Amino acid sequence: MDSEKARRILDEADLICSEQQVRSALERMAGEISSRLAGENPLVLPVMGGAVVFTGHLLPLLRFPLEFDYLHVTRYNGQTRGSQVQWRVGPRTDIRGRTLLVLDDILDEGNTLAAIKERLLAEGAGGFYSAVFADKEIGKPKPIRADFVGVSVPDRYVFGFGMDVNEYWRNLPAIYALRT
């Protein structure tokens, strides 16, 4: 895809969640996370690359001590359909006995986050919490529910605020959906 095609995609997309709605959801989530984890000294692990925007906006709103690392797990590889979970980078910090807060951009079918939870608990994490900015309403059960959710989005291909469409538009301050 080139930048001209990327611009056409945005021009034809539907706004799902405005920039103001994104900000309000972040502030609410920060309060919920702070209430639950302020005394835990958690290790925060965003899932690269989708969670980078969400993480960058959320961390300054968390007013308690925390450690930071990351992991890189994907099912998409720049595609619009997921496949097998691929671990590219695991946390470098020792997670044994630690309370973890995993941040991700979207909970779609839930397979990636479920695989992350299973692996990190098997490696000795003491507690596991997850926060996703968007939870997609897919109309069927998911193998995992996020502990903290920013917004619910319809069962459409969404992008913006960290989520991409063919590796473009992660940088948008709002969330859009492709027209079907």
Secondary structure as UniProt FT lines:
FT   HELIX           3..12
FT   STRAND          14..17
FT   HELIX           19..37
FT   TURN            38..39
FT   STRAND          43..48
FT   TURN            49..50
FT   HELIX           51..58
FT   HELIX           59..61
FT   STRAND          67..68
FT   STRAND          71..74
FT   TURN            77..78
FT   STRAND          86..89
FT   STRAND          99..107
FT   HELIX           111..122
FT   TURN            123..124
FT   STRAND          127..136
FT   STRAND          148..153
FT   STRAND          158..160
FT   TURN            161..162
FT   TURN            166..167
FT   TURN            170..171
FT   STRAND          175..177
//
